[in-house]
Amino acid sequence: MDQPRDVMRAEAQSVTGGGGASSRSPVAAGAAPSAAGFRLTELADSGAAGARGLARVTPFLYLTPALFTMTLLTFIPIALTITVAFTDWSLANFQNPQFIGTQNFVDLFTGPYAAVFIPTFIWNVAFAAAAALTQYAAGLLIALLLNNKHMRETNLYRGLLILPMAIPVTLAIVAWQGLLQESSGQINNLLEAVANAIGWQGFERIPFLLDDNLAKISIVLVGVWFGFPWFMNMCLAALSSIPSELYEAAHVDGATLWQRFRHVTAPLLLGFTLPLMVASFAFNFTNFGAVFLLTAGGPARVDTQWAGNTDILISVAYKLLGQPLYRYGLASSMALVLFLIVGTMALVQIRALRLVDDNK
């Protein structure tokens, strides 16, 4: 009978709050640690949520330097060019340019500048096409010669022929300008020495950079010297991917060397190199350095002062920004036309790449 009484007394003390610490319920003693654990769990959950949020933001933080640079050097200049193209901004009204709509574009195509813009545009297209085709032809020819498995020291020849790509373009063009000079150029000196050696007394030094047609030919040929190593490497890579069994089968069928090239090499090579030719055309279409550093757009034209015989559109746009015209709005409109043309070429290149992938 004493044991039930002790149990009833202990329960009464726990309900009324009486008794010492040793007489309290074990469950009540563990209530405080449970609350602390709950708070720790909340902190852990909030920390995990913060970590997930930081993980989502981290890629953008890594992209921030690139986005800042692109915005500063690409997006803002493009927006400024588009804005200025529709104004009459020039040195005369530098402080207060006016919006004139599409008048700059009208002047380029049908206005007073059309007599120079259209011939310059035609030469620009002809130069880009000639440069791309000649560079491709030279690179393909050398690649076919180096692809001969019976040729020794092929790697040495490849290393030597790729040197034009390793030389800085600006230095190389300035060197070519010195070589092609009429009065002191080394090419004329060499031709004169050969003429004297064979007894030809009527030799006249050749004005490579002063004659209209010769200056254009010189620009294209100098471009070949710069561009053929790139096409050579691309063509070598394409030739190495053509199965040798196709050549062996053509040889067994009695095909000549030309027939093997025409029916085996050329079709397989064209699908690989066509996008490269489009890219080369787009590059040469805006190849400012090849023209301006070699001839500065000259020889001069008698009918205008803002475009020479070898000027292309991008060099004309550059000249419009300087003396004596300072036509910022007109130069921006020409730059916008160039942007649209090159953008169209980029779309054509993407389409060509898709066609190549579909054929595969």
C-alpha positions as CSV (number, residue, x, y, z in Angstrom):
1,M,0.0,0.0,0.0
2,D,2.9,2.4,0.5
3,Q,4.1,2.2,-3.1
4,P,0.9,3.5,-4.7
5,R,0.9,6.4,-2.2
6,D,4.4,7.4,-3.2
7,V,3.5,7.4,-6.9
8,M,0.4,9.5,-6.2
9,R,2.5,12.0,-4.1
10,A,5.1,12.3,-6.9
11,E,2.4,13.0,-9.6
12,A,0.8,15.6,-7.4
13,Q,4.1,17.4,-6.9
14,S,4.8,17.4,-10.6
15,V,1.4,19.0,-11.3
16,T,1.6,21.6,-8.6
17,G,5.2,22.5,-9.3
18,G,6.4,21.4,-6.0
19,G,9.3,19.3,-5.2
20,G,12.9,19.6,-6.1
21,A,14.7,19.4,-9.4
22,S,15.2,15.7,-8.9
23,S,11.5,15.1,-8.6
24,R,10.6,16.7,-12.0
25,S,9.6,14.7,-15.1
26,P,12.3,13.6,-17.4
27,V,10.3,14.9,-20.4
28,A,10.1,18.4,-18.9
29,A,13.8,18.4,-18.4
30,G,14.5,17.7,-22.0
31,A,12.2,20.4,-23.3
32,A,14.9,23.2,-23.5
33,P,17.4,21.2,-25.6
34,S,14.6,20.4,-28.1
35,A,13.9,24.1,-28.6
36,A,17.6,24.9,-29.1
37,G,17.9,22.1,-31.6
38,F,14.9,23.4,-33.5
39,R,16.5,26.9,-33.7
40,L,19.7,25.3,-35.0
41,T,17.7,23.5,-37.7
42,E,16.2,26.8,-38.8
43,L,19.6,28.3,-39.0
44,A,20.9,25.4,-41.1
45,D,17.9,25.6,-43.5
46,S,18.4,29.4,-43.9
47,G,22.2,28.8,-44.6
48,A,21.4,26.2,-47.2
49,A,18.9,28.5,-48.9
50,G,21.5,31.2,-49.0
51,A,24.1,28.9,-50.4
52,R,21.6,27.8,-53.1
53,G,20.9,31.5,-53.9
54,L,24.7,32.2,-54.1
55,A,25.1,29.2,-56.4
56,R,22.5,30.7,-58.8
57,V,24.2,34.1,-58.8
58,T,27.8,32.8,-59.0
59,P,27.8,32.2,-62.8
60,F,26.7,35.8,-63.4
61,L,29.4,37.0,-61.2
62,Y,32.0,35.1,-63.3
63,L,30.5,36.6,-66.4
64,T,30.5,40.2,-65.1
65,P,34.0,41.1,-66.4
66,A,33.2,39.8,-69.9
67,L,29.8,41.4,-69.9
68,F,31.3,44.7,-68.7
69,T,34.0,44.6,-71.4
70,M,31.5,43.7,-74.2
71,T,29.1,46.4,-73.1
72,L,31.9,49.0,-73.0
73,L,33.6,48.1,-76.2
74,T,30.8,46.5,-78.3
75,F,27.3,47.3,-77.3
76,I,27.7,51.0,-76.5
77,P,29.7,51.7,-79.7
78,I,27.1,49.9,-81.8
79,A,24.3,51.9,-80.2
80,L,26.2,55.1,-80.6
81,T,26.9,54.4,-84.3
82,I,23.3,53.6,-85.0
83,T,22.2,56.8,-83.3
84,V,24.8,59.0,-85.0
85,A,24.0,57.5,-88.5
86,F,20.6,59.3,-88.4
87,T,22.0,62.7,-87.5
88,D,24.0,65.4,-89.3
89,W,26.8,65.4,-86.7
90,S,30.0,66.9,-88.0
91,L,32.6,69.4,-87.0
92,A,30.5,72.3,-88.2
93,N,27.6,71.4,-85.8
94,F,29.5,69.5,-83.2
95,Q,27.6,71.0,-80.3
96,N,24.1,70.7,-81.7
97,P,23.6,67.8,-84.1
98,Q,20.2,67.4,-85.6
99,F,18.2,64.3,-86.4
100,I,17.8,64.0,-90.2
101,G,16.4,60.5,-90.6
102,T,17.7,58.5,-93.5
103,Q,19.2,61.4,-95.4
104,N,22.8,60.1,-94.9
105,F,21.8,56.8,-96.6
106,V,20.1,58.7,-99.4
107,D,23.3,60.7,-99.9
108,L,25.4,57.5,-100.1
109,F,23.2,55.7,-102.6
110,T,21.6,58.5,-104.7
111,G,23.0,61.8,-103.5
112,P,26.3,63.6,-104.1
113,Y,28.4,60.8,-102.7
114,A,26.9,58.1,-104.8
115,A,29.3,58.7,-107.7
116,V,32.1,57.6,-105.4
117,F,30.3,55.2,-103.0
118,I,29.0,52.9,-105.7
119,P,32.4,52.4,-107.6
120,T,34.1,52.0,-104.2
121,F,31.5,49.3,-103.2
122,I,32.0,47.5,-106.5
123,W,35.8,47.5,-106.0
124,N,35.3,46.4,-102.4
125,V,33.3,43.3,-103.5
126,A,35.8,42.5,-106.3
127,F,38.8,42.8,-103.9
128,A,37.2,40.6,-101.2
129,A,36.3,38.0,-103.8
130,A,39.7,38.1,-105.6
131,A,41.5,37.9,-102.2
132,A,39.4,35.0,-101.0
133,L,39.7,33.0,-104.2
134,T,43.4,33.5,-104.7
135,Q,44.3,32.7,-101.1
136,Y,42.2,29.6,-101.3
137,A,43.7,28.5,-104.6
138,A,47.3,29.1,-103.3
139,G,46.6,27.3,-100.1
140,L,44.9,24.3,-101.9
141,L,47.7,24.0,-104.4
142,I,50.4,23.9,-101.7
143,A,48.3,21.5,-99.6
144,L,48.0,19.1,-102.5
145,L,51.8,19.2,-103.0
146,L,52.4,18.6,-99.3
147,N,49.9,15.8,-99.0
148,N,52.0,13.6,-101.2
149,K,53.1,10.7,-99.0
150,H,56.3,10.2,-101.1
151,M,57.5,13.7,-100.3
152,R,60.3,13.9,-97.7
153,E,60.7,16.6,-95.0
154,T,57.0,17.5,-95.3
155,N,56.9,18.8,-91.7
156,L,59.8,21.1,-92.4
157,Y,58.0,22.6,-95.4
158,R,54.9,23.1,-93.4
159,G,56.8,24.9,-90.7
160,L,58.4,27.2,-93.2
161,L,55.3,27.9,-95.1
162,I,53.3,28.8,-92.0
163,L,55.8,31.6,-91.1
164,P,53.7,34.4,-92.7
165,M,51.0,33.8,-90.0
166,A,53.6,34.2,-87.3
167,I,54.8,37.7,-88.4
168,P,52.8,40.7,-87.1
169,V,50.5,41.9,-89.9
170,T,51.4,45.6,-89.4
171,L,55.1,45.0,-89.6
172,A,54.7,42.7,-92.6
173,I,52.6,45.2,-94.6
174,V,55.0,48.0,-93.9
175,A,57.8,45.7,-95.1
176,W,55.9,45.0,-98.3
177,Q,55.3,48.7,-98.8
178,G,59.0,49.2,-98.8
179,L,59.7,46.3,-101.1
180,L,57.1,47.6,-103.7
181,Q,58.4,51.2,-103.8
182,E,59.2,52.5,-107.3
183,S,62.3,54.5,-106.5
184,S,64.0,52.4,-103.8
185,G,62.0,49.2,-103.5
186,Q,64.0,45.9,-103.5
187,I,61.8,44.2,-106.0
188,N,62.5,47.0,-108.6
189,N,66.2,46.8,-107.6
190,L,66.2,43.1,-108.3
191,L,64.4,43.4,-111.6
192,E,66.8,46.2,-112.6
193,A,69.8,44.0,-111.7
194,V,68.4,41.1,-113.8
195,A,67.7,43.5,-116.7
196,N,71.3,44.8,-116.6
197,A,72.6,41.2,-116.4
198,I,70.9,40.1,-119.5
199,G,71.7,43.4,-121.3
200,W,68.3,44.9,-121.4
201,Q,68.8,48.7,-121.5
202,G,65.2,49.8,-121.8
203,F,64.1,48.7,-118.3
204,E,61.8,51.1,-116.5
205,R,61.1,50.8,-112.8
206,I,57.5,49.5,-112.1
207,P,55.2,51.8,-110.1
208,F,53.5,49.0,-108.1
209,L,51.8,51.4,-105.7
210,L,51.3,54.4,-107.9
211,D,49.5,52.9,-110.9
212,D,45.7,52.4,-110.4
213,N,45.6,48.8,-111.7
214,L,49.0,47.7,-110.4
215,A,48.2,49.0,-106.9
216,K,45.0,46.9,-106.8
217,I,46.9,43.8,-108.1
218,S,49.6,44.4,-105.5
219,I,47.1,44.5,-102.6
220,V,45.5,41.2,-103.7
221,L,49.0,39.5,-104.1
222,V,50.1,40.8,-100.7
223,G,46.9,39.4,-99.3
224,V,47.7,36.0,-100.8
225,W,51.0,36.0,-98.9
226,F,49.2,36.6,-95.7
227,G,46.2,34.3,-96.3
228,F,47.5,31.1,-98.0
229,P,49.0,29.5,-94.8
230,W,45.6,29.4,-93.1
231,F,43.9,27.8,-96.1
232,M,46.9,25.5,-96.5
233,N,46.4,24.1,-93.0
234,M,42.6,23.8,-93.4
235,C,43.0,22.0,-96.7
236,L,45.6,19.7,-95.3
237,A,43.2,18.8,-92.5
238,A,40.4,18.1,-95.0
239,L,42.6,16.1,-97.3
240,S,43.8,13.9,-94.4
241,S,40.1,13.0,-93.7
242,I,39.5,11.7,-97.2
243,P,39.7,7.8,-97.2
244,S,42.6,6.5,-99.3
245,E,40.4,3.7,-100.5
246,L,38.6,6.2,-102.8
247,Y,41.8,7.1,-104.6
248,E,42.8,3.5,-104.9
249,A,39.5,2.6,-106.4
250,A,39.7,5.5,-108.8
251,H,43.2,4.4,-109.8
252,V,42.1,0.9,-110.4
253,D,39.3,2.2,-112.7
254,G,42.0,4.0,-114.7
255,A,41.2,7.6,-113.6
256,T,43.9,10.2,-114.3
257,L,45.3,12.5,-111.7
258,W,43.0,15.3,-112.9
259,Q,40.0,13.0,-112.8
260,R,40.8,11.9,-109.3
261,F,41.0,15.5,-108.2
262,R,37.8,16.5,-110.0
263,H,35.6,13.6,-109.0
264,V,37.1,12.6,-105.6
265,T,39.0,15.4,-104.0
266,A,37.1,18.5,-105.1
267,P,33.6,17.4,-104.1
268,L,34.7,16.2,-100.6
269,L,36.9,19.2,-100.1
270,L,34.3,21.8,-101.2
271,G,31.9,20.9,-98.4
272,F,34.6,21.5,-95.8
273,T,36.1,24.6,-97.3
274,L,33.0,26.5,-98.5
275,P,32.2,28.0,-95.1
276,L,35.9,29.0,-94.8
277,M,35.7,30.9,-98.1
278,V,32.7,32.8,-96.9
279,A,34.5,33.7,-93.8
280,S,37.6,34.8,-95.8
281,F,35.4,36.9,-98.0
282,A,33.8,38.6,-95.0
283,F,37.2,39.2,-93.5
284,N,38.7,40.7,-96.6
285,F,35.6,42.8,-97.2
286,T,36.6,44.8,-94.1
287,N,40.4,44.3,-94.3
288,F,41.3,47.9,-93.4
289,G,45.0,47.2,-92.7
290,A,45.8,45.5,-96.1
291,V,44.6,48.6,-98.0
292,F,45.3,51.6,-95.7
293,L,48.8,50.5,-94.6
294,L,49.9,49.5,-98.1
295,T,48.6,52.3,-100.3
296,A,46.6,54.6,-97.9
297,G,43.8,54.3,-100.4
298,G,45.9,55.7,-103.3
299,P,46.6,56.5,-106.0
300,A,44.4,59.6,-105.6
301,R,41.3,60.1,-107.7
302,V,40.8,63.3,-109.7
303,D,37.1,63.6,-109.1
304,T,37.0,63.4,-105.3
305,Q,39.2,63.9,-102.2
306,W,37.6,61.5,-99.8
307,A,38.3,58.2,-101.7
308,G,41.3,56.9,-103.6
309,N,41.4,54.2,-106.3
310,T,42.1,51.4,-103.9
311,D,40.0,52.6,-101.0
312,I,37.4,50.2,-99.7
313,L,34.3,51.1,-97.7
314,I,35.9,50.9,-94.3
315,S,38.9,53.0,-95.2
316,V,36.5,55.6,-96.8
317,A,34.5,55.7,-93.6
318,Y,37.8,56.2,-91.7
319,K,38.7,59.1,-94.0
320,L,35.3,60.7,-93.5
321,L,36.1,61.1,-89.8
322,G,39.2,63.1,-90.4
323,Q,40.3,66.1,-92.4
324,P,38.9,68.0,-94.2
325,L,35.4,66.5,-93.9
326,Y,34.8,65.4,-90.3
327,R,31.4,63.9,-91.3
328,Y,30.6,61.8,-88.3
329,G,27.0,61.1,-89.3
330,L,27.9,60.1,-92.9
331,A,30.7,57.8,-91.7
332,S,28.4,56.2,-89.1
333,S,25.8,55.5,-91.8
334,M,28.5,53.9,-94.0
335,A,29.7,51.8,-91.0
336,L,26.1,50.7,-90.5
337,V,25.9,49.6,-94.1
338,L,29.1,47.6,-93.6
339,F,27.6,46.0,-90.5
340,L,24.6,44.9,-92.3
341,I,26.6,43.4,-95.2
342,V,29.0,41.6,-92.9
343,G,26.1,40.4,-90.8
344,T,24.4,39.0,-93.9
345,M,27.6,37.2,-94.7
346,A,27.7,35.7,-91.2
347,L,24.2,34.4,-91.7
348,V,25.2,32.9,-95.1
349,Q,28.2,31.2,-93.4
350,I,26.0,29.7,-90.6
351,R,23.7,28.4,-93.3
352,A,26.6,26.9,-95.2
353,L,27.8,25.2,-92.0
354,R,24.3,23.7,-91.5
355,L,24.3,22.4,-95.0
356,V,27.6,20.8,-94.5
357,D,26.4,19.2,-91.2
358,D,23.2,18.0,-93.0
359,N,25.2,16.4,-95.8
360,K,27.3,14.5,-93.2
